[in-house]
């Protein structure tokens, strides 16, 4: 198994999130604060791997479901955040979040490499924290009930699928982990 510590960090993040969700506690916010570091580490690890590593056949359908799910919920989020033109400045950060995850997931679907597979997870988990800060600074969004539900569900599903995409980037590709060749300078 490659990168067992990173795998354990992702599993602990999932456990904290699910435990907080089941207990209806604020402990799940801790999982969202840890996940950007795990996503960055996953992207850094996959960045050094070869771009020629093919996706394992048994993971192809799961890979397309996960990344297609990110793209689909990103599109739903864009529609939900753009449907209220009366308050565009308040909706812009959320629309940008959905647009970034859409572009990253589309790139990962178009060319299946470990680096591109880790990209949607990193984009979603790293941009989530500033999105919270911006929404708190804007106080409350004045959306209809269905817009709030659509946006909240979209963000949660994208974060969960982004974590799965990061795990797939670690384990779904064939080939040994390769580092860049060392160079000696005089």
Helices and strands as residue ranges (DSSP letters): H 4-23, H 28-47, G 57-59, H 60-82, G 85-87, H 88-110, H 114-137, H 145-171
